[in-house]
Amino acid sequence: MFRGFYRLLVAASDWRPREFLVTVVGAELVVLLAVISLGFGTFAAYTHLAASEGAAFAALVISASYGVAATLGGVTLWLWHSRSARRRPATPDLPESLEPLLRSLGAGTNLQDPLALLGALREGRDLSPMELLAISLIGGFLAGRNTGK
């Protein structure tokens, strides 16, 4: 859970809203035009086959061609995903001990110490959701109690 959140934060730090908006609108326009083109092409193929071979045969041919295209697309995406998963760079090793986290917290230094954050992420990943909830409630209670003084 934390690894995905960390990757989201890293991606958000490189985010450029204008480029993102242009890319999304351009991709939506391309997909919309492709769907319209596919619809008209399917209609033209169906009417031609229905006039020459019959409606049932036309429906079977179009259905089979879409099934083959979907199967080929699925296999291609599966192969591409398996290859890209093998090429991903390894994530940096997390510290095996909590010492950097404890040192950072004990010294009252900046909590943004990378080793301390990696240690906290490692320990947080090993906890169950109920344990994380309990820790967050206790931490919130202690933080609220200390701010009132």
C-alpha positions in Angstrom: 0.0 0.0 0.0 2.7 2.4 1.0 4.9 1.5 -2.0 2.1 2.5 -4.4 1.5 5.7 -2.5 5.2 6.6 -2.6 5.2 6.0 -6.4 2.2 8.3 -6.7 3.9 11.0 -4.8 7.0 10.7 -6.9 4.9 10.9 -10.1 3.0 13.9 -8.7 6.3 15.8 -8.1 7.0 15.6 -11.8 3.5 16.5 -12.9 3.0 19.3 -15.4 -0.7 20.2 -15.6 -0.6 21.8 -19.1 1.1 18.9 -20.7 -1.1 16.4 -18.9 -4.3 18.3 -20.0 -3.2 18.4 -23.6 -2.3 14.7 -23.6 -5.6 13.6 -22.0 -7.7 15.7 -24.3 -5.7 14.5 -27.3 -6.0 10.9 -26.3 -9.8 11.3 -25.7 -10.2 12.8 -29.1 -8.2 10.0 -30.8 -10.2 7.3 -29.0 -13.5 9.0 -29.8 -12.7 9.2 -33.5 -11.4 5.6 -33.5 -14.7 4.4 -31.9 -16.8 6.3 -34.5 -14.7 5.0 -37.3 -15.0 1.4 -36.0 -18.8 1.8 -35.6 -19.2 3.0 -39.2 -16.8 0.3 -40.5 -18.7 -2.4 -38.6 -22.0 -1.1 -40.0 -20.7 -1.1 -43.5 -19.3 -4.6 -43.2 -22.6 -5.9 -41.7 -24.8 -4.4 -44.4 -22.5 -5.6 -47.2 -22.4 -9.2 -45.7 -26.0 -9.2 -44.9 -27.0 -8.3 -48.4 -24.7 -10.9 -50.0 -24.6 -13.8 -47.5 -27.5 -13.2 -45.0 -27.9 -11.5 -41.6 -26.9 -14.5 -39.5 -23.7 -15.1 -41.4 -22.8 -11.4 -41.3 -23.3 -11.3 -37.5 -21.2 -14.4 -37.0 -18.3 -13.1 -39.2 -18.2 -9.7 -37.5 -18.5 -11.3 -34.0 -15.7 -13.8 -34.8 -13.4 -11.0 -36.1 -14.0 -8.9 -33.0 -13.3 -12.0 -30.8 -10.0 -12.7 -32.7 -9.0 -9.0 -32.4 -9.8 -9.0 -28.7 -7.8 -12.2 -28.1 -4.8 -10.9 -30.0 -4.9 -7.6 -28.2 -5.2 -9.3 -24.8 -2.2 -11.6 -25.5 -0.2 -8.7 -26.8 -0.9 -6.6 -23.7 -0.1 -9.6 -21.5 3.3 -10.2 -23.2 4.1 -6.5 -23.1 3.2 -6.3 -19.4 5.3 -9.3 -18.5 8.3 -7.9 -20.4 8.0 -4.5 -18.9 7.7 -6.0 -15.4 11.0 -7.8 -15.9 12.7 -4.5 -17.0 11.6 -2.4 -14.0 14.4 -1.1 -11.9 14.7 -2.6 -8.5 13.4 -0.4 -5.7 16.0 0.9 -3.3 16.8 -1.3 -0.4 15.0 -0.3 2.8 16.9 -0.2 6.0 16.7 -3.4 8.0 16.4 -1.7 11.3 14.4 1.1 12.8 17.6 2.9 14.0 17.5 5.8 11.5 13.8 6.4 12.3 14.4 6.3 16.1 17.5 8.5 15.8 15.6 11.0 13.7 12.6 11.1 16.1 14.8 11.2 19.2 17.0 14.1 18.0 14.0 16.2 17.0 15.5 16.8 13.6 13.7 17.1 10.3 11.3 14.1 9.8 12.0 14.2 6.1 15.3 12.3 6.5 15.1 9.7 3.7 16.4 6.8 5.7 13.9 7.5 8.5 11.0 7.7 5.9 12.1 4.4 4.3 12.3 2.7 7.7 8.8 4.0 8.6 7.4 2.8 5.2 9.0 -0.6 5.7 7.5 -1.0 9.2 4.1 0.4 8.1 4.0 -2.2 5.3 4.4 -5.0 7.8 1.4 -3.9 10.0 -2.2 -4.9 9.5 -4.8 -2.3 8.7 -6.2 -2.5 12.3 -2.7 -1.9 13.8 -2.2 1.1 11.5 -5.6 2.5 12.6 -4.7 2.0 16.2 -1.3 3.7 15.8 -2.8 6.6 13.9 -5.5 7.1 16.6 -2.9 7.0 19.4 -0.6 9.3 17.5 -3.5 11.8 16.8 -4.5 11.7 20.4 -0.9 12.4 21.6 -0.4 15.1 19.0 -3.7 16.8 20.0 -2.8 16.6 23.7 0.6 18.2 23.1 -0.8 21.1 21.0 -3.1 22.2 23.9 -0.1 23.0 26.2 
